[in-house]
Amino acid sequence: MIKNIFNRSITSKKFFDEDDKIIFSEEMRQLLLASWLRLKYPHVALGALASSAPILYFDDITPQNEASEICYNTIRESWSEIDKVASEPDGLSILSKKFRTCTELSTSDELKDYLDETYSVAAQYNHPPRYPVTVVCGGIDGAPEGSDK
């Protein structure tokens, strides 16, 4: 109910006087959303403070479909492989040792959540001098064929 009222009011100019403006300020992933909200609803948002969400300035980045195909496929296929190993006897223990976890894994989702966060942070902060996506994919791409990568 509240969501519908919000959606109707934010898209309707009749709910906002020309002088009624909001400045959005968010943290981390919400920064991009705040910037997008400013672009989508300029009659509502006077500004969006989002210094780490440069939605209109992406200079010299690797396009989504031009990254390492091997790295992409390996990560995509790893989710089911993790579940497969985890379902075997002592599978979670094997995964805990392979990934050197501080504590024994209780579920495969614990490992997948950690990896998902690692990949997300690498992508979010993929800038010089370290270029973490290049490091992650370099390790995957450089692994011997048939290895666990």
CNS distance restraints for C-alpha pairs under 8 A (distance, minus, plus):
assign (resid   1 and name CA) (resid   5 and name CA) 6.40 0.50 0.50
assign (resid   2 and name CA) (resid   6 and name CA) 6.09 0.50 0.50
assign (resid   3 and name CA) (resid   7 and name CA) 6.06 0.50 0.50
assign (resid   4 and name CA) (resid   8 and name CA) 6.11 0.50 0.50
assign (resid   5 and name CA) (resid   9 and name CA) 6.02 0.50 0.50
assign (resid   6 and name CA) (resid  10 and name CA) 5.93 0.50 0.50
assign (resid   7 and name CA) (resid  11 and name CA) 6.26 0.50 0.50
assign (resid   8 and name CA) (resid  12 and name CA) 6.10 0.50 0.50
assign (resid   9 and name CA) (resid  13 and name CA) 7.71 0.50 0.50
assign (resid   9 and name CA) (resid  15 and name CA) 5.91 0.50 0.50
assign (resid  10 and name CA) (resid  15 and name CA) 7.54 0.50 0.50
assign (resid  10 and name CA) (resid  41 and name CA) 7.45 0.50 0.50
assign (resid  10 and name CA) (resid  44 and name CA) 6.96 0.50 0.50
assign (resid  11 and name CA) (resid  41 and name CA) 6.99 0.50 0.50
assign (resid  12 and name CA) (resid  16 and name CA) 7.75 0.50 0.50
assign (resid  13 and name CA) (resid  17 and name CA) 7.65 0.50 0.50
assign (resid  13 and name CA) (resid  43 and name CA) 6.86 0.50 0.50
assign (resid  16 and name CA) (resid  20 and name CA) 5.83 0.50 0.50
assign (resid  16 and name CA) (resid  21 and name CA) 7.91 0.50 0.50
assign (resid  16 and name CA) (resid  43 and name CA) 7.58 0.50 0.50
assign (resid  16 and name CA) (resid  44 and name CA) 6.95 0.50 0.50
assign (resid  18 and name CA) (resid  43 and name CA) 7.33 0.50 0.50
assign (resid  20 and name CA) (resid  44 and name CA) 7.20 0.50 0.50
assign (resid  21 and name CA) (resid  43 and name CA) 7.24 0.50 0.50
assign (resid  21 and name CA) (resid  44 and name CA) 5.30 0.50 0.50
assign (resid  21 and name CA) (resid  45 and name CA) 5.53 0.50 0.50
assign (resid  21 and name CA) (resid  46 and name CA) 5.19 0.50 0.50
assign (resid  22 and name CA) (resid  44 and name CA) 6.05 0.50 0.50
assign (resid  22 and name CA) (resid  45 and name CA) 4.73 0.50 0.50
assign (resid  22 and name CA) (resid  46 and name CA) 5.40 0.50 0.50
assign (resid  22 and name CA) (resid  47 and name CA) 7.03 0.50 0.50
assign (resid  23 and name CA) (resid  45 and name CA) 5.66 0.50 0.50
assign (resid  23 and name CA) (resid  46 and name CA) 5.30 0.50 0.50
assign (resid  23 and name CA) (resid  47 and name CA) 4.69 0.50 0.50
assign (resid  23 and name CA) (resid  48 and name CA) 5.63 0.50 0.50
assign (resid  23 and name CA) (resid  49 and name CA) 7.55 0.50 0.50
assign (resid  24 and name CA) (resid  34 and name CA) 5.98 0.50 0.50
assign (resid  24 and name CA) (resid  45 and name CA) 6.91 0.50 0.50
assign (resid  24 and name CA) (resid  47 and name CA) 6.22 0.50 0.50
assign (resid  24 and name CA) (resid  48 and name CA) 4.60 0.50 0.50
assign (resid  24 and name CA) (resid  49 and name CA) 6.33 0.50 0.50
assign (resid  25 and name CA) (resid  31 and name CA) 7.17 0.50 0.50
assign (resid  25 and name CA) (resid  34 and name CA) 6.82 0.50 0.50
assign (resid  25 and name CA) (resid  48 and name CA) 5.76 0.50 0.50
assign (resid  25 and name CA) (resid  49 and name CA) 5.01 0.50 0.50
assign (resid  25 and name CA) (resid  50 and name CA) 6.86 0.50 0.50
assign (resid  26 and name CA) (resid  30 and name CA) 5.52 0.50 0.50
assign (resid  26 and name CA) (resid  31 and name CA) 5.22 0.50 0.50
assign (resid  26 and name CA) (resid  34 and name CA) 6.72 0.50 0.50
assign (resid  26 and name CA) (resid  49 and name CA) 7.25 0.50 0.50
assign (resid  26 and name CA) (resid  50 and name CA) 7.13 0.50 0.50
assign (resid  27 and name CA) (resid  31 and name CA) 5.64 0.50 0.50
assign (resid  27 and name CA) (resid  50 and name CA) 7.98 0.50 0.50
assign (resid  28 and name CA) (resid  52 and name CA) 7.76 0.50 0.50
assign (resid  29 and name CA) (resid  33 and name CA) 7.35 0.50 0.50
assign (resid  30 and name CA) (resid  34 and name CA) 6.13 0.50 0.50
assign (resid  31 and name CA) (resid  35 and name CA) 6.31 0.50 0.50
assign (resid  31 and name CA) (resid  48 and name CA) 7.87 0.50 0.50
assign (resid  31 and name CA) (resid  49 and name CA) 7.31 0.50 0.50
assign (resid  31 and name CA) (resid  50 and name CA) 4.81 0.50 0.50
assign (resid  31 and name CA) (resid  51 and name CA) 7.73 0.50 0.50
assign (resid  31 and name CA) (resid  52 and name CA) 7.04 0.50 0.50
assign (resid  31 and name CA) (resid  53 and name CA) 5.73 0.50 0.50
assign (resid  32 and name CA) (resid  36 and name CA) 6.11 0.50 0.50
assign (resid  32 and name CA) (resid  50 and name CA) 6.72 0.50 0.50
assign (resid  32 and name CA) (resid  52 and name CA) 7.93 0.50 0.50
assign (resid  32 and name CA) (resid  53 and name CA) 4.88 0.50 0.50
assign (resid  32 and name CA) (resid  54 and name CA) 7.58 0.50 0.50
assign (resid  32 and name CA) (resid  55 and name CA) 6.96 0.50 0.50
assign (resid  33 and name CA) (resid  37 and name CA) 6.02 0.50 0.50
assign (resid  34 and name CA) (resid  38 and name CA) 6.37 0.50 0.50
assign (resid  34 and name CA) (resid  48 and name CA) 5.50 0.50 0.50
assign (resid  34 and name CA) (resid  49 and name CA) 7.49 0.50 0.50
assign (resid  34 and name CA) (resid  50 and name CA) 7.02 0.50 0.50
assign (resid  35 and name CA) (resid  39 and name CA) 6.49 0.50 0.50
assign (resid  35 and name CA) (resid  47 and name CA) 7.81 0.50 0.50
assign (resid  35 and name CA) (resid  48 and name CA) 5.24 0.50 0.50
assign (resid  35 and name CA) (resid  49 and name CA) 7.36 0.50 0.50
assign (resid  35 and name CA) (resid  50 and name CA) 6.38 0.50 0.50
assign (resid  35 and name CA) (resid  53 and name CA) 7.30 0.50 0.50
assign (resid  35 and name CA) (resid  55 and name CA) 7.36 0.50 0.50
assign (resid  36 and name CA) (resid  40 and name CA) 6.03 0.50 0.50
assign (resid  36 and name CA) (resid  55 and name CA) 7.80 0.50 0.50
assign (resid  37 and name CA) (resid  41 and name CA) 5.72 0.50 0.50
assign (resid  37 and name CA) (resid  42 and name CA) 7.72 0.50 0.50
assign (resid  37 and name CA) (resid  45 and name CA) 7.14 0.50 0.50
assign (resid  37 and name CA) (resid  48 and name CA) 7.93 0.50 0.50
assign (resid  38 and name CA) (resid  42 and name CA) 5.28 0.50 0.50
assign (resid  38 and name CA) (resid  44 and name CA) 7.60 0.50 0.50
assign (resid  38 and name CA) (resid  45 and name CA) 5.09 0.50 0.50
assign (resid  38 and name CA) (resid  46 and name CA) 7.06 0.50 0.50
assign (resid  38 and name CA) (resid  47 and name CA) 6.09 0.50 0.50
assign (resid  38 and name CA) (resid  48 and name CA) 6.10 0.50 0.50
assign (resid  41 and name CA) (resid  45 and name CA) 6.32 0.50 0.50
assign (resid  42 and name CA) (resid  46 and name CA) 6.65 0.50 0.50
assign (resid  50 and name CA) (resid  54 and name CA) 7.46 0.50 0.50
assign (resid  54 and name CA) (resid  58 and name CA) 6.92 0.50 0.50
assign (resid  62 and name CA) (resid  66 and name CA) 6.34 0.50 0.50
assign (resid  62 and name CA) (resid  67 and name CA) 6.58 0.50 0.50
assign (resid  63 and name CA) (resid  67 and name CA) 7.02 0.50 0.50
assign (resid  67 and name CA) (resid  71 and name CA) 7.98 0.50 0.50
assign (resid  67 and name CA) (resid  72 and name CA) 7.59 0.50 0.50
assign (resid  68 and name CA) (resid  72 and name CA) 6.20 0.50 0.50
assign (resid  68 and name CA) (resid 137 and name CA) 7.11 0.50 0.50
assign (resid  68 and name CA) (resid 141 and name CA) 7.85 0.50 0.50
assign (resid  69 and name CA) (resid  73 and name CA) 6.08 0.50 0.50
assign (resid  70 and name CA) (resid  74 and name CA) 5.96 0.50 0.50
assign (resid  70 and name CA) (resid 140 and name CA) 7.70 0.50 0.50
assign (resid  70 and name CA) (resid 141 and name CA) 6.23 0.50 0.50
assign (resid  71 and name CA) (resid  75 and name CA) 6.18 0.50 0.50
assign (resid  71 and name CA) (resid 137 and name CA) 5.31 0.50 0.50
assign (resid  71 and name CA) (resid 140 and name CA) 5.85 0.50 0.50
assign (resid  71 and name CA) (resid 141 and name CA) 6.01 0.50 0.50
assign (resid  72 and name CA) (resid  76 and name CA) 6.11 0.50 0.50
assign (resid  73 and name CA) (resid  77 and name CA) 5.96 0.50 0.50
assign (resid  74 and name CA) (resid  78 and name CA) 5.91 0.50 0.50
assign (resid  74 and name CA) (resid 140 and name CA) 7.53 0.50 0.50
assign (resid  75 and name CA) (resid  79 and name CA) 7.12 0.50 0.50
assign (resid  77 and name CA) (resid  81 and name CA) 6.54 0.50 0.50
assign (resid  78 and name CA) (resid  82 and name CA) 5.94 0.50 0.50
assign (resid  79 and name CA) (resid  83 and name CA) 6.47 0.50 0.50
assign (resid  79 and name CA) (resid 112 and name CA) 6.88 0.50 0.50
assign (resid  80 and name CA) (resid  84 and name CA) 6.08 0.50 0.50
assign (resid  81 and name CA) (resid  85 and name CA) 6.18 0.50 0.50
assign (resid  82 and name CA) (resid  86 and name CA) 6.01 0.50 0.50
assign (resid  82 and name CA) (resid  95 and name CA) 7.79 0.50 0.50
assign (resid  82 and name CA) (resid 108 and name CA) 6.56 0.50 0.50
assign (resid  82 and name CA) (resid 112 and name CA) 7.77 0.50 0.50
assign (resid  83 and name CA) (resid  87 and name CA) 6.15 0.50 0.50
assign (resid  83 and name CA) (resid 108 and name CA) 5.93 0.50 0.50
assign (resid  84 and name CA) (resid  88 and name CA) 6.86 0.50 0.50
assign (resid  85 and name CA) (resid  91 and name CA) 5.08 0.50 0.50
assign (resid  85 and name CA) (resid  92 and name CA) 7.35 0.50 0.50
assign (resid  85 and name CA) (resid  94 and name CA) 7.90 0.50 0.50
assign (resid  85 and name CA) (resid  95 and name CA) 7.44 0.50 0.50
assign (resid  86 and name CA) (resid  90 and name CA) 7.53 0.50 0.50
assign (resid  86 and name CA) (resid  91 and name CA) 4.15 0.50 0.50
assign (resid  86 and name CA) (resid  92 and name CA) 4.84 0.50 0.50
assign (resid  86 and name CA) (resid  94 and name CA) 8.00 0.50 0.50
assign (resid  86 and name CA) (resid  95 and name CA) 7.11 0.50 0.50
assign (resid  86 and name CA) (resid 107 and name CA) 7.44 0.50 0.50
assign (resid  86 and name CA) (resid 108 and name CA) 5.92 0.50 0.50
assign (resid  87 and name CA) (resid  91 and name CA) 6.00 0.50 0.50
assign (resid  87 and name CA) (resid  92 and name CA) 7.72 0.50 0.50
assign (resid  90 and name CA) (resid  94 and name CA) 6.22 0.50 0.50
assign (resid  91 and name CA) (resid  95 and name CA) 6.21 0.50 0.50
assign (resid  92 and name CA) (resid  96 and name CA) 6.02 0.50 0.50
assign (resid  92 and name CA) (resid 104 and name CA) 7.37 0.50 0.50
assign (resid  92 and name CA) (resid 105 and name CA) 5.75 0.50 0.50
assign (resid  92 and name CA) (resid 106 and name CA) 6.98 0.50 0.50
assign (resid  92 and name CA) (resid 107 and name CA) 6.97 0.50 0.50
assign (resid  92 and name CA) (resid 108 and name CA) 7.02 0.50 0.50
assign (resid  93 and name CA) (resid  97 and name CA) 6.25 0.50 0.50
assign (resid  93 and name CA) (resid 104 and name CA) 6.43 0.50 0.50
assign (resid  93 and name CA) (resid 105 and name CA) 6.93 0.50 0.50
assign (resid  94 and name CA) (resid  98 and name CA) 6.06 0.50 0.50
assign (resid  95 and name CA) (resid  99 and name CA) 5.97 0.50 0.50
assign (resid  95 and name CA) (resid 105 and name CA) 7.66 0.50 0.50
assign (resid  96 and name CA) (resid 100 and name CA) 5.58 0.50 0.50
assign (resid  96 and name CA) (resid 101 and name CA) 5.14 0.50 0.50
assign (resid  96 and name CA) (resid 103 and name CA) 7.47 0.50 0.50
assign (resid  96 and name CA) (resid 104 and name CA) 5.68 0.50 0.50
assign (resid  96 and name CA) (resid 105 and name CA) 5.88 0.50 0.50
assign (resid  97 and name CA) (resid 101 and name CA) 6.72 0.50 0.50
assign (resid 101 and name CA) (resid 105 and name CA) 7.47 0.50 0.50
assign (resid 105 and name CA) (resid 110 and name CA) 6.66 0.50 0.50
assign (resid 105 and name CA) (resid 111 and name CA) 7.26 0.50 0.50
assign (resid 106 and name CA) (resid 110 and name CA) 7.15 0.50 0.50
assign (resid 107 and name CA) (resid 111 and name CA) 7.49 0.50 0.50
assign (resid 108 and name CA) (resid 112 and name CA) 6.29 0.50 0.50
assign (resid 109 and name CA) (resid 113 and name CA) 5.77 0.50 0.50
assign (resid 110 and name CA) (resid 114 and name CA) 6.29 0.50 0.50
assign (resid 111 and name CA) (resid 115 and name CA) 6.19 0.50 0.50
assign (resid 112 and name CA) (resid 116 and name CA) 5.93 0.50 0.50
assign (resid 113 and name CA) (resid 117 and name CA) 6.15 0.50 0.50
assign (resid 114 and name CA) (resid 118 and name CA) 6.15 0.50 0.50
assign (resid 115 and name CA) (resid 119 and name CA) 6.12 0.50 0.50
assign (resid 116 and name CA) (resid 120 and name CA) 6.07 0.50 0.50
assign (resid 117 and name CA) (resid 121 and name CA) 6.05 0.50 0.50
assign (resid 118 and name CA) (resid 122 and name CA) 6.12 0.50 0.50
assign (resid 119 and name CA) (resid 123 and name CA) 6.17 0.50 0.50
assign (resid 119 and name CA) (resid 133 and name CA) 7.68 0.50 0.50
assign (resid 120 and name CA) (resid 124 and name CA) 6.04 0.50 0.50
assign (resid 121 and name CA) (resid 125 and name CA) 6.02 0.50 0.50
assign (resid 122 and name CA) (resid 126 and name CA) 5.66 0.50 0.50
assign (resid 122 and name CA) (resid 131 and name CA) 7.87 0.50 0.50
assign (resid 122 and name CA) (resid 132 and name CA) 5.13 0.50 0.50
assign (resid 122 and name CA) (resid 133 and name CA) 5.47 0.50 0.50
assign (resid 123 and name CA) (resid 132 and name CA) 7.35 0.50 0.50
assign (resid 123 and name CA) (resid 133 and name CA) 6.02 0.50 0.50
assign (resid 125 and name CA) (resid 131 and name CA) 7.73 0.50 0.50
assign (resid 125 and name CA) (resid 132 and name CA) 7.43 0.50 0.50
assign (resid 126 and name CA) (resid 130 and name CA) 7.62 0.50 0.50
assign (resid 126 and name CA) (resid 131 and name CA) 4.78 0.50 0.50
assign (resid 126 and name CA) (resid 132 and name CA) 5.53 0.50 0.50
assign (resid 126 and name CA) (resid 133 and name CA) 6.04 0.50 0.50
assign (resid 127 and name CA) (resid 131 and name CA) 4.93 0.50 0.50
assign (resid 127 and name CA) (resid 132 and name CA) 7.58 0.50 0.50
assign (resid 130 and name CA) (resid 135 and name CA) 7.70 0.50 0.50
assign (resid 131 and name CA) (resid 135 and name CA) 6.57 0.50 0.50
assign (resid 132 and name CA) (resid 136 and name CA) 6.09 0.50 0.50
assign (resid 133 and name CA) (resid 137 and name CA) 5.93 0.50 0.50
assign (resid 134 and name CA) (resid 138 and name CA) 5.55 0.50 0.50
assign (resid 135 and name CA) (resid 139 and name CA) 6.26 0.50 0.50
assign (resid 136 and name CA) (resid 140 and name CA) 6.50 0.50 0.50
assign (resid 137 and name CA) (resid 141 and name CA) 5.77 0.50 0.50
assign (resid 138 and name CA) (resid 142 and name CA) 5.74 0.50 0.50
assign (resid 139 and name CA) (resid 143 and name CA) 6.20 0.50 0.50
assign (resid 139 and name CA) (resid 149 and name CA) 7.66 0.50 0.50
assign (resid 140 and name CA) (resid 149 and name CA) 5.59 0.50 0.50
assign (resid 143 and name CA) (resid 147 and name CA) 6.67 0.50 0.50
assign (resid 143 and name CA) (resid 149 and name CA) 5.43 0.50 0.50
assign (resid 144 and name CA) (resid 149 and name CA) 7.52 0.50 0.50
